[in-house]
Every structure is written in structure tokens, then in C-alpha cells.
């Protein structure tokens, strides 16, 4: 039932500014791994497959935390849940900054993933304390500052890691997260719970989905070593099958499932999920392979770029991704979701296949990575629009949670597959993969993306069905 409470206290600019600072700090902390992944692999003696696992660990936590955070926000108040989530993020950032090895760093990234559920809670707080017109402006400001934080993290991670150490590239944004969280706690008034309907959290579904995602990552990581560890890989496959079967059974029985699998029977939803998965496989291929190729020594076939240079080279792609959202929304309204998705897929697939054939100059990689980021952003925005407008209002959260889970699966499978390809393509005694491994990865990512056109052409022409 809905609780009867006093009207919420109206907030002023300082409170919105505190949320904005938190968004900047979170965006910076989230983005430091991508440009420095080759550096981290060298310092922690990671294989490419292990580096890919590090790259997606934060996303896995985000996919699990986000739906639970929204429910807890309704039940206990958005501010209370937001502050506690950011406390977890702060702990995760400190663990990452002090990590002496890969397992500890993975734990830190796992905890940092709580920030993915924190940003929507910021939007809930803004809507609760401001009139509709002002809340839209404030949400836009906070969203923009999160993107700006990501750009700042991409640019600053390399100089900090190379000038100070990899420990400080996690520590500095973590200090900013802790400070801005304290500001939010001081300046943001408490918001009362808005709903207490007795619906419980689907803990069995959450635990089983966590096990499924983590086991899947381990299977993909061990895949290149199937010849030397066949029993371990076989055992993990059996465990993965058990987790999947248990999760499906738990979701079918749950009164309020974490992911309502019955929604997948709707064509608009399952098509969006399939498209999201395939497109994210392609996006993650470029996200992982391009920084690795920048890092390859010049005496081989690469560019010998350091972490600072890699961050600079990746910045145009980050900018393209930030403008793709508004462009995708406008395109979907004017031309329909199918047209925007098709255009994005063609742009992505073409860029990936061109990269497989031509990658001898830095500008080849920069231009292609920017085009891929733009195409991916167009696709994701159009698909979310299509999904949200093709179901009942009460089913929007369920449908979008399905898309969220498949998005994480797509990124995870794509990055781990590319990491496995580079690991398998690295000669014994060398740390440099064969150039053919990169070509194989780009071709695979491009082919999967191109095949998604078969699904895209069956989408409804407009944004509604």
C-alpha cells in the first residue's frame, strides 16, 4: 500500500550541486580501468582473458544491484539507500587502490559496481524534492556531469597511474566519492518511503543470477586453456548449467521475480534483448581490443602507447557516446526505432570489419572506435525507447530490467571472448598476441553485429506497436 506522508522538503541548488559532484566523482571512478587496462595487465601479470574479466566485473554488480536499489529506495527512502550504496562504493575504491594482486582488485571492482544503482536513486531524489520542470533540468545536469566525470577519468587515469602509481588512480576519485557522499548526506533532506506493499526482494533469484554471471565469466576465461585444464572447464560448465536451471526455476516461482522471464514471450521484448546482446558483443569487442592494440610495442605491429596516450585516443569515442543518446532519441521520434537501430548497426559492423583490415595508423583506430561508440549509443537509445513504448506502463521496469541483464551478458561475453582470443593467440614466452588474433576478434565482433540486422529488420517501424 502507498504510505501517507507529509509533502517532501524542497531542495535548493547546493543539494543538487552535491548530487552533481557525486555524479562527477562516480563517473571518474568508473572509467579509470579502460584506458589503463594494458598497464594493469603488465603490473599484475594478467593474461588478456583475466584483463577482460577485470573490465566487466563492475558491470556485473551493476546489473544485480540496480533493480534491488530501486525497491529498497521505495521501501526505506532514496537518500538512505543512496548513502549506503556509496559507502560500499567507497570501500570498493579503497580496496582497488590498495590491491596487491588481481583477486583483491576484482573484489574492489565488484564493490564499486554498486555505483550503477546509485545514479537512478539520485534521479528519484531530485523528482521527490523538485517540481516537474525543475526536476527534468536537474536530472539532465546530473546525467551530464556523470558523463563529464567519465571523460575526466578517461583522461586523468593514465597520467596519475604513470606519474604516481596505479594505486592513486583509484584512490583520488574514491576520496572525491567519499567527500561528495558526505555533502549529499548533509545537504539532502530525508525523503520518506513512498511505498510499502509487502513485496519482498527475490533473494534466491539474485543469488542464482550472481552465480550464473560469475561462473559464465570463469568458463570464458578458462576456454583458451581447455587443452591443459579440461576437467576444470568441464566442471565449471556443469556448475553453470546448474545455476541457469536453478535461476529459471526460481524466477518462475517467485511472486515478484528479479527478472520476469514471462515478459520474454512478447516479441518487442525478446527482439530488444537479442539485439542488445548482439550489439553489446560488438561494442565490447572494440572496447577491449582497441586499447590493447594501442599498447602493442612499435617493434611488433602496434603503437607502444602509454596509459596517458590511450586515454587521449579514447576520448573522442567517449564524447561520441555521450551525444549518441540525444541523437538516438530524436531519430527514434522522427524516423522510428527500426531505422535508427539499423543505421547504428551498419555503422558499427562496417567500422569493426574495416578495423580488421586496416589498423596500421593511430587515426584508423580513433575514427573507428568513435564511429562504433556513436553507433552503439544510437542503437541502445532507440531500443530502450522501443521497449518502453511497447509495453504497459506497469511493465516498463520489468522489460527494461531484462534489457539491462542482456546488456551485461553481451558485454561480458564479448570482452571475455576477445580476451580468450588474444590469450590463445599469444605465443609461448611472449606477452604480445599475434596480429591475427586482433583481426579474428574484430571480424568476430563485426560478424555478430552484422547478423543482428536479421533481427532489426523485423522490428516495428515506429516506436510503438
Buried (B, 14 or more C-beta within 10 A) or exposed (E): EEEEEEEBEEBEEEBBBBBBBBBBBBBBBBBBBBBBBBBBBEEBEBBBBBBBBBBBBBBBBBBBBBBBBBBBBBBBBBBBBBBBBBBBBBBBBBBBBEBEEBEBBBBBBBBBBBBBBBBBBBBBBBBBBBEEEBBEEBBEBBBBBBBBBBBBBBBBBBBBBBEEEBBBBBBBBBBBBBBBBBBBBEBBEEBBBBEEEEEEBBEBBBBBBBBBBBBBBBBBBBBBBEEEEEEBBEEBBEBBEBBBEBBBEBBEEBEBBBBBBEBBEBEBBBBBBBBBBBBBBBBBBBBBBBBBBBBBEEEEBBBEBBBBBBBBBBBBBBBBBBBBBEBBBEBBBEBBBBBBBBBBBBBBBBBBBBBBEEBEEBEBBBBBBBBBBBBBBBBBBBBBBBBBBBBEEEBBBBBBBBBBBBBBBBBBBBBBBBBBBBBBBBEEEEEBBBBEBBBBBBBBBBBBBBBBBEBBEEBBEBBEE
